[in-house]
Amino acid sequence: MKTWSKYNFLFKGNRSYYIYNSLSNALAEISSEDFFELQQVSVSSPNQVVRDSLLQQLKPLKAFVDSDDGEINKIRYRSRVQRSSDVKLELTINPTLACNFNCPYCFEKQHPNIYMTDEVEEQIIEYIKRHKQAKFLHVTWFGGEPLLAYRRIVTLTERMKELGLYYSANMITNGYLLNQEIIDNLSYLAISSIQITIDGLAERHNSRRGLKSGGETYDRILQNIALLSERQPKIRIGVRVNVDKSNKDDFISICNFFREKRYPNLSVSLSFVQDLANTENYTQILSRDEQAEFVLYLLKQHSLEFGHIYPSSKRYECAIRNRNAIVIGPEGELYKCWNDVGDASKVFGHLGRSISNEKLLLRYLVGSDPFEDPRCQECILLPVCGGGCPYSRLQRDTHHPNINVCPLIKDHLERFLLAHITHRHSLTKKIAKNKPRITR
């Protein structure tokens, strides 16, 4: 017998009625008669009988299921398979901890100017060779600023490409050191995407992301992005904007600037600055309510949507919980999250040696699992949320209980869904009675 899913959410708009289900991550407009019938089911008894025709019409939505636990177990199983797969090896490699920028919201300690040696390069190659079952190797170049160690990236890439695995890579860089020689070599290095941060228009950006020497960076980064888009149109460029109180008004201008440039391979992403270290030294952080109002404003006033308004159907299992994903420091030290790079207390081992901190490693691999968290188990968004950032969850559970790891939509579900509907005009059209329109 099919029962009412606890992952259903009924709500009303302007003379319209809707049902959302997070198991399917689908939203449907329904008739008023169907709405009130389903409302009675949700309030009185999940086992209450409803019309067969309505059951069939809502079947793609998963509004009625054999068992919610059974559906969640499917998601739990897929997540565990992702975490334990031996087919893909994921490495985040930091060829140096040095950085040429001095950003105020970077809560990491001042990193020493350490660069990777030939010995560590050899250890990385041997580490990869030991994974006999791996068929895919993906590398994220990180830092510090990875392009400060460009020659190391080249030599390591050449050796990794010779190992016979399907090799791919991406890079997170501040973009300042990109030049024509490096850009022209990116395809050879199998780098398919690059993330570059711009934190406002020229004056704002230069005040936040200036060189350690005091020089400005904005104009040069824009020139490098233009050159990158021109010479490598197949490489995806992700421009990230770290938004807080001081630069949120610049965000729209940045979006409009790149929209006018019409770079075919460029997208802009919104990232709210967070104090994961709970230092309280950075006072410009937007509260969660302020963040929610900002994303609603972007959508309603500027038709800009950045993934906060409607959940994503694509589940990604973070590398923290993946046994075949590690972060490698320039001295061969091993971490589970790039937020920890440079912090000796977060090192769980070293290339070529045995694990030195098994307790820490296991905490990352299995700790703070949302599927084992009673709070998450009762949350209507568990199927699409996945518990939020694992690193933030661990920070909350071990050191900083005030960190909120939940997505913004949790506290504004009805407002966000209605904003999404308004934005997607096709969803607001009245559909034929008893024929819910399923969308994803």
Secondary structure, 3 states (H helix, E strand, C coil): CCEECCCEEEEECCCCEEEEECCCCEEEEECHHHHHHHHHHHHHCCCCCCCHHHHHHCHHHCCEECCHHHHHHHHHHHHHHHHHCCCEEEEEECCECCCCECCCCCCCCCCCCCECCHHHHHHHHHHHHCCCCCCEEEEEECCCCHHHHHHHHHHHHHHHHCCCCEEEEEEECCCCCCCHHHHHHCCCCCEEEEEEECCCCHHHHHHHCCECCCCCCHHHHHHHHHHHHHHCCCCEEEEEEEECCCCHHHHHHHHHHHHHHCCCCEEEEEEECCCCCCCCCCCCCCCHHHHHHHHHHHHHHHCCCCCCCCCCCCCCCCHHHCCCEEEECCCCEEECCHHHCCCHHHCCEECCCCCCCHHHHHHHHHCCCHHHCHHHHCCCCHHHHCCCCHHHHHHHHHCCCCCCCCCHHHHHHHHHHHHHHHHCHHHHCCCCCCCCEEEC
